Amino acid sequence: MINIISSCTSSKKHPSSNLLELTNIDEHHSIEDACELWIENIFRNESPRYKASLLYKGGVWKATLDIKEILNTKHTTDLYIASAGYGLIASDKEISSYDCTFSSGDNNSISKFNNYLDTPSNIIWWDKINTFSSNSFPINSYFFIILPHDYLYASQNFIKKIIHKYDKKVFIFTANQKPTPSFMDKNIIKFDSRFNSFQTGVMITMLQRAVLWLSNDIVVENIPLIHKDLQNHIDIKLAQYKNFTMPVREQLSEQKIYEKIRLMILYNNISSATQGLKHYRQLGFACEQKRFGRLFKEVKSELG
């Protein structure tokens, strides 16, 4: 069987309670104390619970579910979610909505807390928050690990245990140039930006889209689950294309973004943040999706 380990997403179908928004824990706490408070909040929280697979939304999550569906036609496949809020969870586990992330530059990022230890904050947090045992998987398991760099780095001690036990049955997919811990080297399956030359899409979803493409070929072409065979299949495909270059977009201040949104609502009849961000990027400007969505909501509220 195949166990997919993919990350949670910041986009969720239901709002989180104040208890489960990391921004409400004072940033002056140490990383260890903040984690203890967060764990207490999880137990104190009484907000509704939802099956994890039905809580997340967005392009990354849809591609993740599609990967599971395709692989499941050939191999029994389970999906697990690496969550900054809960640790590793099975996709059918019921959890409350939350806002907590390993990604930096967010009010709900664990990077805001003080760290007086030698171990990086993300690793400290994951090792404390995760209660899922690496011994819980069936002995005949294969692993497709599809994590952004921040989550891959945070959960490395857990992944190290999986590699130690399952060795060549662990496949860690990457699509960027950021370094990974050396013990992962023999388990890495690499994509790069050339993938977007034959399957266009936003860069934030590229890793999931790439693994989705590969999963379909695994099923259709009966590619064996062997690192060399999978990497060769990828390399042959990528070699047909030149490096993909992302267009350079201008970054604007929040006030200027606010003004652009106001104009597109009033004069372009744009009614949703998704439409607005697409239009905004077509104009040659860059903005992170969550930030744009927040500003779009503020402008719509102001305009009534």
matplotlib code that plots the C-alpha trace (Angstrom):
import matplotlib.pyplot as plt

x = [0.0, 1.0, 0.8, 0.7, 2.0, 1.0, 0.8, -2.3, -3.3, -4.0, -7.4, -10.2, -13.9, -14.8, -13.5, -11.3, -12.1, -10.0, -8.4, -7.1, -5.6, -1.9, -1.9, -3.8, -0.8, 1.6, 4.7, 6.9, 6.5, 9.3, 8.7, 8.3, 5.8, 3.8, 3.6, 2.3, -0.3, -1.4, -1.8, -3.9, -6.0, -6.7, -8.0, -10.0, -11.5, -15.1, -15.7, -17.2, -15.1, -14.8, -13.2, -9.8, -10.1, -13.3, -11.9, -9.1, -9.7, -7.8, -5.8, -3.1, -5.6, -7.7, -4.5, -3.6, -7.0, -6.7, -3.3, -4.9, -7.8, -5.5, -3.0, -5.9, -6.9, -3.7, -2.5, -4.4, -3.7, -4.1, -3.7, -2.1, -1.7, 1.3, -0.4, 1.4, -1.6, -2.1, 1.0, 0.5, -3.2, -5.1, -7.3, -10.5, -9.6, -12.1, -10.4, -11.5, -10.5, -7.4, -4.8, -1.2, 1.7, 5.4, 5.6, 7.3, 5.9, 2.4, 0.8, 0.0, 3.5, 5.4, 8.5, 7.3, 8.1, 11.5, 13.8, 16.7, 17.7, 20.1, 17.3, 15.3, 11.9, 10.0, 11.6, 10.9, 7.3, 6.7, 8.4, 6.2, 2.9, 3.1, 1.7, 1.4, 3.8, 6.0, 5.3, 1.6, 2.0, 1.6, 4.9, 4.3, 4.0, 5.4, 5.5, 4.9, 6.0, 4.8, 5.6, 6.7, 10.2, 9.1, 7.1, 9.6, 12.3, 10.1, 9.1, 12.6, 13.0, 9.7, 10.7, 14.1, 12.4, 10.3, 13.3, 15.2, 12.3, 11.1, 14.3, 13.8, 10.1, 10.1, 9.8, 10.3, 9.2, 10.8, 10.4, 12.8, 16.5, 16.3, 18.6, 17.2, 18.8, 21.5, 19.9, 17.1, 19.3, 18.7, 15.0, 14.5, 12.6, 13.2, 11.1, 12.0, 10.4, 10.4, 7.3, 5.4, 6.5, 4.2, 1.6, 1.0, -0.4, 0.5, 3.8, 2.4, 0.6, 3.5, 4.7, 1.2, 0.5, 3.8, 3.2, -0.4, 1.0, 3.6, 0.9, -1.2, 1.8, 2.6, -0.9, -1.2, 2.3, 2.8, 6.0, 7.5, 7.9, 11.7, 13.6, 15.7, 12.8, 10.6, 13.4, 14.4, 10.7, 10.6, 14.0, 13.1, 10.0, 11.7, 14.6, 12.1, 11.6, 13.6, 13.7, 10.5, 10.9, 8.3, 7.2, 8.6, 5.8, 5.9, 5.2, 2.9, 2.2, -1.0, -2.5, -1.9, -3.2, -6.3, -6.8, -6.3, -8.9, -11.4, -11.1, -11.5, -14.7, -16.2, -15.2, -14.3, -17.3, -15.1, -16.9, -14.6, -11.0, -10.1, -11.1, -9.5, -6.1, -6.1, -6.8, -4.3, -1.5, -2.4, -1.8, 1.8, 1.6, 2.4, 0.6, 0.4, -3.1, -4.0, -3.0, -4.9, -8.0, -7.9, -7.6, -10.3, -12.7, -11.9, -12.6, -15.9, -16.9, -16.1, -18.0, -21.0]
y = [0.0, 3.7, 6.2, 9.8, 12.4, 15.9, 19.2, 21.0, 24.2, 27.7, 27.8, 26.0, 25.7, 26.8, 29.6, 28.9, 29.8, 32.4, 29.6, 28.0, 31.0, 31.2, 35.0, 35.1, 33.6, 36.4, 36.4, 37.1, 33.5, 31.0, 28.5, 25.7, 27.6, 28.7, 25.1, 24.0, 26.7, 25.7, 22.0, 23.2, 25.2, 22.1, 20.3, 23.3, 24.1, 23.3, 24.5, 22.0, 19.2, 18.2, 15.3, 16.6, 15.6, 17.8, 20.8, 22.0, 23.6, 25.2, 24.0, 22.3, 20.3, 19.3, 18.0, 16.1, 14.3, 13.6, 11.9, 9.6, 8.8, 7.9, 5.8, 4.0, 2.6, 0.5, 0.5, 0.7, 4.3, 6.2, 10.0, 11.6, 15.3, 17.1, 19.8, 22.6, 22.6, 18.9, 17.1, 14.1, 13.1, 10.6, 12.3, 10.8, 12.2, 14.8, 18.1, 21.7, 24.5, 26.3, 28.8, 27.8, 27.4, 26.7, 29.1, 32.4, 35.9, 35.1, 36.3, 32.7, 31.4, 29.7, 31.5, 34.6, 33.0, 33.3, 30.4, 30.2, 26.6, 25.3, 23.4, 25.3, 26.4, 24.4, 21.2, 21.9, 22.6, 19.5, 17.2, 18.5, 18.7, 15.4, 12.3, 10.0, 7.1, 6.1, 2.5, 2.9, 2.2, -1.3, -3.1, -3.4, 0.4, 2.7, 6.4, 9.4, 12.4, 15.6, 18.5, 22.1, 22.8, 24.4, 21.3, 18.8, 20.5, 20.7, 17.0, 15.7, 13.7, 11.9, 11.3, 10.0, 7.2, 6.3, 6.1, 4.0, 1.5, 1.5, 2.5, 2.5, 2.4, 6.1, 8.7, 12.3, 14.7, 18.1, 20.9, 23.6, 24.2, 24.5, 22.1, 19.1, 17.1, 14.9, 11.7, 12.2, 12.2, 8.7, 9.1, 12.3, 12.4, 15.8, 17.9, 21.4, 24.5, 22.9, 21.0, 24.2, 24.3, 21.3, 21.7, 25.3, 26.5, 28.6, 27.8, 27.2, 24.1, 22.8, 20.0, 18.5, 18.9, 17.2, 14.3, 14.0, 13.8, 11.1, 9.2, 8.9, 7.6, 5.1, 3.7, 3.9, 2.9, 0.5, 2.2, 0.2, 2.0, 2.2, 5.5, 5.1, 4.3, 7.1, 9.7, 8.5, 8.8, 12.4, 13.4, 12.1, 14.2, 17.4, 17.1, 18.0, 21.5, 24.6, 26.0, 27.7, 31.4, 33.0, 36.5, 39.2, 41.0, 44.3, 44.3, 47.2, 48.6, 47.6, 51.0, 50.7, 47.1, 48.4, 51.1, 48.5, 46.2, 49.1, 50.0, 46.4, 46.0, 49.3, 49.2, 45.6, 44.0, 41.6, 40.1, 37.5, 37.5, 34.6, 36.6, 39.7, 38.0, 36.6, 40.0, 41.7, 39.3, 39.7, 43.4, 42.5, 42.8, 40.2, 39.5, 36.5, 34.9, 35.1, 38.8, 39.6, 37.8, 39.8, 43.1, 42.2, 41.4, 44.8, 46.7, 44.9, 45.6, 49.3, 49.5, 47.8]
z = [0.0, -0.4, 2.4, 1.1, 3.5, 2.3, 4.1, 5.4, 3.6, 5.0, 3.1, 5.1, 4.5, 8.1, 10.3, 13.3, 16.9, 18.7, 20.8, 17.6, 16.0, 16.8, 16.4, 19.8, 21.7, 22.7, 20.5, 23.6, 24.7, 24.1, 21.4, 24.0, 26.2, 23.1, 22.0, 25.4, 25.4, 21.9, 23.0, 25.9, 23.6, 21.4, 24.4, 25.7, 22.3, 21.8, 18.3, 15.7, 14.3, 10.7, 8.9, 7.9, 4.2, 4.0, 6.0, 3.6, 0.3, -2.7, -5.7, -3.6, -1.7, -4.7, -6.4, -3.2, -3.2, -6.9, -6.3, -3.8, -6.1, -9.0, -7.0, -5.3, -8.7, -8.6, -5.0, -1.8, -0.8, 2.5, 3.0, 6.0, 6.6, 8.1, 10.1, 12.1, 14.4, 15.0, 13.9, 11.5, 11.2, 9.1, 6.5, 8.2, 11.6, 12.9, 13.8, 14.5, 12.1, 13.1, 11.9, 12.5, 10.1, 9.7, 6.8, 7.9, 7.2, 8.7, 11.9, 12.7, 12.0, 14.8, 13.7, 15.7, 19.1, 20.9, 20.6, 23.0, 22.0, 19.4, 17.6, 14.9, 16.0, 13.4, 14.5, 18.2, 17.5, 15.3, 17.8, 20.6, 18.7, 16.8, 18.7, 15.6, 15.9, 12.9, 13.9, 13.1, 9.4, 7.9, 7.4, 3.6, 3.2, 0.6, 1.2, -1.1, 0.9, -0.7, 1.6, 1.1, 2.4, 5.7, 6.6, 5.3, 7.4, 10.5, 10.4, 9.6, 12.8, 12.1, 8.5, 9.6, 11.6, 8.5, 6.3, 8.9, 8.9, 5.3, 3.5, -0.3, 0.0, 0.9, -1.9, -1.0, -3.8, -4.2, -6.8, -5.6, -5.0, -1.2, 0.6, 2.4, 5.2, 3.8, 5.2, 2.8, -0.3, -1.5, -1.1, -3.0, -6.3, -8.1, -10.3, -11.4, -13.0, -16.5, -15.4, -15.8, -19.4, -20.3, -17.6, -16.8, -13.5, -10.5, -8.9, -5.4, -6.7, -8.9, -6.6, -6.2, -9.9, -10.7, -8.4, -9.8, -13.3, -12.2, -10.3, -13.4, -15.4, -12.6, -13.1, -16.9, -17.8, -14.9, -13.7, -10.8, -7.4, -7.7, -7.3, -10.4, -12.6, -11.4, -11.6, -15.1, -16.2, -14.9, -16.4, -19.8, -19.8, -18.4, -20.9, -23.7, -22.3, -21.5, -18.0, -17.1, -16.2, -14.0, -15.1, -12.9, -11.2, -9.3, -5.5, -4.4, -0.9, 0.8, 0.1, -3.6, -3.7, -1.9, -4.6, -7.4, -5.8, -5.4, -9.1, -10.3, -8.1, -9.3, -13.0, -13.9, -12.2, -10.3, -7.4, -5.9, -4.5, -6.9, -9.9, -8.5, -7.9, -11.4, -12.9, -10.6, -11.7, -15.3, -14.8, -13.8, -10.0, -7.3, -4.1, -1.8, -2.1, 1.6, 1.8, -1.3, 0.0, 3.2, 1.4, -1.1, 1.8, 3.4, 0.2, -0.4, 3.1, 2.7, -0.6, 0.9]

ax = plt.figure().add_subplot(projection="3d")
ax.plot(x, y, z, "-o")
ax.set_aspect("equal")
plt.show()
